[in-house]
Amino acid sequence: MEVIEAIRGRRSIRRFKPREIEPEKVEVLKDALIWAPSAGNLQSRRFYFVFNPGVKRGLARAALAQRFIEEAPLVVVGCGDLRIGRYYGERGINLYCIQDLSCSIQNLMLTAFDLGLGSVWVGAFYEDEVKGVLSLPDNLRPLAIVPIGYPAHNPAPPGRVSVDEAVVEIR
Ligand SMILES: Cc1cc2nc3c(=O)[nH]c(=O)nc-3n(C[C@H](O)[C@H](O)[C@H](O)COP(=O)(O)O)c2cc1C
């Protein structure tokens, strides 16, 4: 699949078939995460791959009861690693960590789509609750919850601003 095809075709998926993801595909998803760019190649990010139903339920609760989280066969939680990020001081902690993690999550979602899987970035959650559910150490800040599975719906693309509205060309 062309990259632009994946970029345009990917949709946020919030309903999943009750079908497991093949282990080989899970490994491809992990690979997509680690090969994303990062500030100074410090890779100030860590990922949790959650398959356990009770833990997924806890994550759904921490995310304002967005039930589709527990219905996905796999839930990836992406964290910024503040201990690595602090190498670049405040900018590393408050910006690069988030950007490093975001690059990985975009890779993850595009790769999932290429593998026939659906996903959605969930950002609405109580960080402290997620930290509790996963027993995260203090240096890890949970930034994204991404349920992944075989899609059970095919949403129409929501609109985008026009290219002219989003982009300023300076020649
Ligand atoms: C930072 C971020 C946070 C988001 N948080 C949520 C969320 O908590 N729940 C949800 O259902 N979708 C969430 N989304 C998904 C967006 O609603 C979705 O990407 C947007 O509506 C565009 O639709 P598309 O992904 O199908 O192109 C989030 C997306 C991003 C990038």
The ligand as an SDF file (V2000), in Angstrom:
LIG
                    3D

 31 33  0  0  0  0  0  0  0  0999 V2000
   -4.9250   13.6370   20.4470 C   0  0  0  0  0  0  0  0  0  0  0  0
   -6.1800   12.9040   20.0540 C   0  0  0  0  0  0  0  0  0  0  0  0
   -7.1000   12.5610   21.0340 C   0  0  0  0  0  0  0  0  0  0  0  0
   -8.2650   11.8510   20.6820 C   0  0  0  0  0  0  0  0  0  0  0  0
   -9.1070   11.4240   21.6830 N   0  0  0  0  0  0  0  0  0  0  0  0
  -10.1940   10.6710   21.3640 C   0  0  0  0  0  0  0  0  0  0  0  0
  -11.0030   10.1210   22.4040 C   0  0  0  0  0  0  0  0  0  0  0  0
  -10.7600   10.2740   23.5900 O   0  0  0  0  0  0  0  0  0  0  0  0
  -12.0730    9.3630   22.0230 N   0  0  0  0  0  0  0  0  0  0  0  0
  -12.3710    9.1200   20.7050 C   0  0  0  0  0  0  0  0  0  0  0  0
  -13.3650    8.4190   20.4420 O   0  0  0  0  0  0  0  0  0  0  0  0
  -11.6010    9.6180   19.6980 N   0  0  0  0  0  0  0  0  0  0  0  0
  -10.5170   10.3820   19.9990 C   0  0  0  0  0  0  0  0  0  0  0  0
   -9.6930   10.8430   18.9870 N   0  0  0  0  0  0  0  0  0  0  0  0
   -9.9920   10.5130   17.5650 C   0  0  0  0  0  0  0  0  0  0  0  0
  -10.5330   11.7220   16.8040 C   0  0  0  0  0  0  0  0  0  0  0  0
  -11.8620   11.9650   17.2060 O   0  0  0  0  0  0  0  0  0  0  0  0
  -10.4550   11.4530   15.2790 C   0  0  0  0  0  0  0  0  0  0  0  0
   -9.1130   11.2350   14.9100 O   0  0  0  0  0  0  0  0  0  0  0  0
  -11.0150   12.6020   14.4550 C   0  0  0  0  0  0  0  0  0  0  0  0
  -12.3990   12.7470   14.6820 O   0  0  0  0  0  0  0  0  0  0  0  0
  -10.7980   12.4210   12.9470 C   0  0  0  0  0  0  0  0  0  0  0  0
  -11.3510   11.2050   12.4940 O   0  0  0  0  0  0  0  0  0  0  0  0
  -10.4460   10.1270   11.7180 P   0  0  0  0  0  0  0  0  0  0  0  0
   -9.3950    9.6620   12.7030 O   0  0  0  0  0  0  0  0  0  0  0  0
  -11.3670    9.0100   11.3080 O   0  0  0  0  0  0  0  0  0  0  0  0
   -9.8320   10.8070   10.5340 O   0  0  0  0  0  0  0  0  0  0  0  0
   -8.5330   11.5460   19.3130 C   0  0  0  0  0  0  0  0  0  0  0  0
   -7.5900   11.8810   18.3390 C   0  0  0  0  0  0  0  0  0  0  0  0
   -6.4230   12.5340   18.6980 C   0  0  0  0  0  0  0  0  0  0  0  0
   -5.3900   12.8350   17.6360 C   0  0  0  0  0  0  0  0  0  0  0  0
  1  2  1  0
  2  3  1  0
  2 30  2  0
  3  4  2  0
  4  5  1  0
  4 28  1  0
  5  6  2  0
  6  7  1  0
  6 13  1  0
  7  8  2  0
  7  9  1  0
  9 10  1  0
 10 11  2  0
 10 12  1  0
 12 13  2  0
 13 14  1  0
 14 15  1  0
 14 28  1  0
 15 16  1  0
 16 17  1  0
 16 18  1  0
 18 19  1  0
 18 20  1  0
 20 21  1  0
 20 22  1  0
 22 23  1  0
 23 24  1  0
 24 25  2  0
 24 26  1  0
 24 27  1  0
 28 29  2  0
 29 30  1  0
 30 31  1  0
M  END
$$$$
